[in-house]
Amino acid sequence: MTQAALISASMGWTAFRERMERVVGPMEAYDLLMELTRDAGYRHFAVLTARSGADTALPYQVVLTSLSHSSVREYQELDAASGDKTLVEALRGGRPFFWDRRTPAPLSARAADAGNDNRATDGLLSRLGIRTGLGLPVFRARAPHGFALFGGERPVPDIGQAAHLSFWCNGIYERMARFEQSQRDRPRSRLTARELQCLSWTSAGKTSVEIAAILGLSEHTVNQYIASSSQKLGTVNRTQAVAEAIRLRLID
């Protein structure tokens, strides 16, 4: 970690407030979270919001992440199928947690935990360069709590590093509530019918090639529709565009 790292305790309140005030949309939130991720020695991040009363297999919504849409979709499908309760219990309890999969579990431990086999999700995360991770609860007024997740290959951070990272993440999560509300208030006619169709099929896990075949378009045209809808929604990639469209109830 460099001396200029954002999570350094040397940064004063004024500098912190000024940096937070520059988080006015998803792109600024993404950039700041990516900077925090790198400063902390991780590779990827994800911000989740708990879904109250949702299916226990998937009680969260990904609202911002550095992972691709296909990786998120694959993880969610594997997670729902594996019966792994770690993330579910953490989201409900709102407690920080850390995991380390660099050393395979002994056979005796696997046998004892056979009903909660998460080797498939571990395999996916390993391919993404995520073998250790940190989960930090985040909160904001009058909204469901969430989690900021960081994944990579670094060992567990000390309590001071985790506390500073948590401080920043809670600030970003609170700022996100402000631009989310402003985006909800925007006219819904900004997206064309084709853009909505492409986002809807993307949310269903279809690739650009598959969407092109379904809608009778070229792959290039589908990518253009997705890129333009992402720009209109103020997001940085198709994963965030889908999440934003769902949040705005533009698609199911």
HELIX and SHEET records of a PDB file:
HELIX    1   1 TRP A   13  GLU A   21  1                                   9    
HELIX    2   2 PRO A   26  ASP A   39  1                                  14    
HELIX    3   3 HIS A   69  SER A   82  1                                  14    
HELIX    4   4 THR A   86  GLY A   93  1                                   8    
HELIX    5   5 LEU A  107  ALA A  112  1                                   6    
HELIX    6   6 ALA A  114  ASN A  116  5                                   3    
HELIX    7   7 ARG A  119  ARG A  127  1                                   9    
HELIX    8   8 ILE A  159  ARG A  184  1                                  26    
HELIX    9   9 ARG A  188  ARG A  190  5                                   3    
HELIX   10  10 ALA A  193  SER A  203  1                                  11    
HELIX   11  11 SER A  208  LEU A  215  1                                   8    
HELIX   12  12 GLU A  219  LEU A  233  1                                  15    
HELIX   13  13 ARG A  238  ARG A  247  1                                  10    
SHEET    1   A 5 TYR A  60  THR A  65  0                                        
SHEET    2   A 5 TYR A  42  ALA A  50 -1                                        
SHEET    3   A 5 GLY A 146  GLY A 152 -1                                        
SHEET    4   A 5 THR A 132  VAL A 138 -1                                        
SHEET    5   A 5 PHE A  97  ASP A 100 -1                                        
END                                                                             
